[in-house]
Structures are given as structure tokens and as C-alpha cells.
Amino acid sequence: MLFALCIFAVAATQFYSTHKRKWLASLVVVLGVILIVPTFQNVGPAVSEMVLFGILGIVFLAIFLKWDILTVFFTHFLFVLMLESSSGWLVSGSPDLPAFILLVVFLFGNAVAAVLFIIKGEKEQSLSGYVPDYVEELAQEQRIKQELRIARDVQQSFLPVETPRFKNM
């Protein structure tokens, strides 16, 4: 399933780079998720699968456009975990209850880690010390180009506008 999502992400990116239409690339992803993904995950009748995976395709597309493909993979991983462990909380006395409890602990741990990362994260101003050297080199190169352009303009200003004409030459 992750392989299929990866293919759709690459196909949509390629489609967008060739056609320059975001909505068309988006349609490729959503249709791919609706038509191909149900073959990997059987959740019920065909109509309900198409509706469910259509919604899932739109959600994956929104996540892909807003953030990145790794976020889509993580979201899909959580979605499959919820589907697989749903009998743990839907059916009383189910043997899948430990899997569901593990999922809840996993989700809670990720939520706590996210909150801690947000609280303990560094401010944008403190990140200025991490400017890579190539950015500084690029700025230096731009300064040199600007100085050369100014020097060329100054030299050309000293040149005569017309070629002087001398008698007997």
C-alpha cells in the first residue's frame, strides 16, 4: 500500500511538472487511490470502498500538497493501524483489544512528543547561526558581480560616445 502511495506521489509530481496543472495532478492521485488502493485493503462492498478511499485520497492529497510525502506515509500508517485494530474496540471481548490499546498508547505518545517538540523548540531567531557556508559564499559572489558591474559602467562612462575623427588618418 505504501508502495502504491509512493507511485501515486511520483506520478502526480511528474504529471504536474509536465502539464503545470495542479488540479489535474490532484485528480490523478485521487483516482489512483480510489481505483488501485482498494485492491490492497478490502473493507466492504465496492461502493463503500470507493467512497471511503475517495475521501482518503482527498485527505492524502491535501496532506501531500500542504506538507510532504512522509506525512502522507505516516497518516496512512495510522489509518491502516486504526482499520486493523478497529475490532479491538468495536467488538467486546475481542482478541484485538491489546492491539487497540497499543495503538492508543502509540497515538498518545506521538501527541505528547509533538507537544513537547513544539514547547521546547527553538525560536526562528536562534536558527540564524546555522546558516550554511554556501549561502554566505553565494552572497559574496553576488557582491563581487555587483562590484564588477559598477566598475564596467564606470569604465564605459569614460569612453567617448563617438569615435574621434582626425584629418589625414
Beta strands, then each sheet from edge to edge (+ up, - down):
end
